[in-house]
Amino acid sequence: MIEIIGVQGLPEIVAGTDLAALIAQHAELRDGDVVVVSQKIVSKSEDCLVDPLPGEDREVARRRIARAIAVRVLADSSRALVVETPQGLVCANAGIDASNIPGGRLALLPDDPDASAQRLRDGLAQVAGVAVAVVISDTFGRPWRIGQTDVAIGVAGIAPIRDERGGIDREGEMLDVTQIAVVDELAGAADLVRRKSDGIPVVVVRGFQAEADTAGSARDLVRPSEEDLFPRGVGGLAEPLAQLGRSEPVWAAGVAPDDVRAVLSTLRALGRAVPGQATESAQGPTVFTAEGVLLGVLAGLLVDRGYTVRLRGPATPSLGTPSLAAGRPRRPQG
């Protein structure tokens, strides 16, 4: 039997709060429990809080800061700003939270949620003498469904995914894609016993047979951008096309051959002359040449497939043919 127990009576969390000691004081923990902790109190305890500018509306501040810290912008419209954060998460407003924050401040995500989870797990082992798993959860929207659910953004002591690929179903068929996001399901289950107005930021899940894992990371759940079939949404072209004339990033790879063929095929279908393609280096961009408006069409097609583009070549057509470098930039480490 699985029990989901909300931890009652926790005070307002401030910078420097010892979360492990506080949780141990208010919860009777047992070996094997999964302790699900809301991102917000972790951010508060680690002082990941910022103030809007004087006179700035808090929602305006949230979007401004989200754009500033984003690794890339996936969708930017009046309805939603969706970005990839330095932590590798793809979410609205870079995960910046405005609810239940005293003084009109904003809560950023912890710098390293996995490390935060590990510190909390170690602290609970020390002060409570128990071996538990820790999941740091946050509320995410979903692109194709109404409503939000909590997901895991940091984990410690538990395998984040149950991989059933290679197994056999009841009909004797091989399982090819079945990977269960265990820690996301635990985060969602924990949210069933609390509301934002309840003041219950910690939940204990008891009786779940978790697979222990000291190396598991919440980053294991993040789909690589090159596998994303829907890399951009409404307004997604604006930000990357605005980058056309800026300095080039450090490239990790060029355009995949299949995508090169698909882009050129689309241009031919539009009745356009096919641009020349330069030789691609092992870890550099793919370079295309194009005339006039075709350069913008080409850039749009590549951006739509999730690639970063940069303009190269002369400032005026009289000096030669401009070109476009496209590929995937190196992501920040950590």
N, C-alpha and C positions, 0 to 999 in steps of 0.2 A: 504494500500500500504506500502511495506517495502522499505526503503531507506538505501543504504550502502554508507557512506560518509567517505572518507579518510581525515585525519587531516593533513593539509599541514603546512610547515614552522617550524617544530620542530628542534631545534639545536641538535648538538651532545650531547648525555647524558653522564654524568660523575658521579663518586661516590658522593653521597650526593644530587643529583638533586631532587628537590621536584616535582615529576611527577604530582601530583594532581594540583598544582598551574600552571605548564606548560601547561597541557592539558586544564585547564579552560581558560587560556589565549588565546589559539589558536582554541578552539572549542566552538560553541554556543550550550551548552547542554540543554536538556529538561528532565523533569521527565519521567521515563519509558524508556529512551534510554539504550541501551546495549553498553558499552564501551569496545572494544576488544583491548588489549594491547599486543604487542609482548613480549615474554619472554626475549629477548635480552636486551631491554632497562630497564626492571625491574632488570635483573642481573647487568647491568652496574650501575644503581642507587644505588643498594645495595652492590656494590663492590665485586661481586662474580666472580672475574677475577683472573687468575693465569698465571704465566709465564712458558714457557718451560725451561728445564735445559740449561745451556750455550752450544751452539752448537747443541742442539737437534732439529731435524726436528719437525715441529708443529704437523704433523699427527702422528708421533711416540709418541709425548708427549700426544696427545689426547687419544690414546689407553692405554698408561701407566696409566694415571690418571683415566680413565674409569674403568680399572681393579681394581685399588686401592680402589675406592669408591664403587664398586658394592656390592650389597647385595648377588647377585648370578649371574653367567654367564650362559646365555642360549645358545649362539652360538658364537664360536670364530674361524673364518677362515680368509683367506686372503681377502675375499670379504666383510665380515661384522663382527663386534663385537657387539652383542646384550646382554644387561644386564638389571637386575632390579636395579633401583636406590634406594637410601635411602628414596626418596619421594614416592616410590611405583610404579613408572612408568617403563614400559618395553620398551626400545628403543635402537637405535643404539648409541654406544659411550657414554652411560650415559647422552645423551642430551647435551654433551659438544660442543659448537659452535665455529667455527673458522672464520666465514665470518663476514665482517664489524666490526672487532675488531681492533682498532688502536694499533700499536706497536707490532704486532705479538703475542698478548696475546690470551688467551682462556677464553670463558665465561662458567662458570658452571651454572646449574639450580639454581634458588633461593632456599634457605634452606626449605622454607615452602610456596609454591606458593599460597595456599588458604589464608594464613595470609597476604601475599603481596597484594592479590586482595582485602581483607577486609580493609587493611590500605588505599589503593587507593580509595576505595568506600567511606570510612569515610572522607578522605581528600577532595574529590569532593563535598560531602555534605556540608562540612564546608566552602570551598572557593567559590563554585559556587552555593550553596543553592539548589542543585537538588538531587532527589532520583533516582539513576541509578543503574544498575547491571554492574558488572565488570567481564570480562573473560580475563585471561592471556593465550595466545595461543603460541604454538610452532609447528614446522614442524616435522611431523613423516612420516616415510615410512610405507608401509603396506606389510605384508608377501606374499599375494597372488595376488597383483596388482602392475602394473608399476606406478611410479610417487608418489609424496608426497602430503600431504594435511595438513593443520593446524588443530590441536586438542586443546582442553582446558586442561591445566595442573593446573589451579587455577581459582576458581570462588567465587563470593560473591554477594548475593542479588538475586539469581535466582536458580530455581530448575534445577539441571543438567540433569535430566532424566524425560521424560514424560512417565509415566507407564500406558499403555493401557491394561495390563493383566486383565482379568475378564470382559472386555467389549465384545460387540457383533459386528461382522462385518455386512456388508450389506446383507449377505446371512443367517444371523441368527446364525452363528457359533461363539463359544466362542474363544476369543483371549487368547492364552496361553503364548506366549513368546514376545509379542510386547512391547519393551521398546525403546523409541526414544532418542538418545543421543543429546539432544537439544543444549547443549553448544558446542559440537563438530561441529554441523552443523553451528552454528553462527560463530565459529572460521574459518571454511572453507569458509563461505560466505564472511567474512571480507577480506580474502586473495585474493578474486577476484579483488579487486580494488588497489592492490599494487604488486610491484615486489621488489626483494631484492635490486635493484639499485635505487629504487624510493625515499627512505628515508621517508617512510610513516609507522611508527611503531604503529600508533594508528588509529583505525577505529571506527566510530559510526554507529551502526545499529539502525535505527529508524522505529517505526511502528510495530515491532514484539510484539505480545501479550505474553510476558514472564510471567511465573508463579513465583511470588515472593517467596523466600525461604531464610531465614537468617541462616539456619543450613546446607544447601547443600554444598557439598565438591566435588572437582574434583576426590578425591579418590573413590567416589561412582561409578565412571566409570571404575575403574580398576578391571578386572576379577580376582577373587582369583586364586592363583596358582593351588589349588586342582581341579579347574574346567577347567583348560587349557588342551585341547586335544592335543596340540602340544607344550609340555613344553621345547623341545630342538631342535636344528637344527644341521647344519654341524659343527663338532668339539665340539659338546656339551658334549660328554663323557669325553673329556680330562681333563677338570677342576675338575669335581666331583670325577673322579677316582684318580686324583692326591691327593685328600684330604683323601684317604682311611686310611692312617696311622696317620693322625693328630688328635688333641684333639677333643673330641665330643662336639657338640653344646648343648645348653639347648633345650631339646626336647619338643615339644608341643603335638605331637601325633605320633603314629606308622603308619604302613602300613594298609590301609583300607582292610577289609576282602575280598572284591571282587578282589582287586589287588593281595592279597596273593594267592588266588585260581588261578588267571590267570597266575601268575609267576610260580607257581608249576606245572600247566598244561603244560606250555611251556617247562619246564625242562623235564617233562615226555615224551613229544613229541620228545625231543632231545635224548631220550633213556638214560637219566641220572638218577642216584639214587636221590630220593627226599631228600633234606637236612632237618634236624630236625628243628623244630621251637619252640622257647621258649615262655613261657606265656607272653603276652603283658600286661604292666601296664596301668592304666587309662590314663596317660599323658606321657608315655615313648615310646621308640622305640620298634619295633618288631625285635627280634634277631633270626637269622638263623645260623645254623652250616653247614659247607661244607668242602669237601676235594679238594685240589689241584686246578686245573683250573676251577672247578665248582664254586669256590668262585668268580672268575672274571666274569663268565657268569651270575651268580646271581646278582652281583653288576651292571652289564650292563643293565639287565632287569629292575631292580628297578630304576636306574637312568633314563632310557628311559621313565618311568612313572612319572618322576618329583620328585622322592624322594631323600633325602640326605642319603648317606651311610657312615659308618665308620667301619674300621676294628678293631676287638677285638681279644683277645686270644694270644697264645704264638708266639714267633718270629720264632720258628722252629717246624716242624711237630712232632719231637720226644717228645716234651713237651705237646702234646695234639692237639685237633682239633681247628683250628681257627673259629671264628664266625664273623658275620656281623650284625651290628645294622643299621636299616633303619627306616626312618620316616620323619616327617616334623619338622624343627627347629622353635623355637619361632622367630618371626619377630620383629625387633626394633619397639618400640612404637613411635608415633608422626606422 
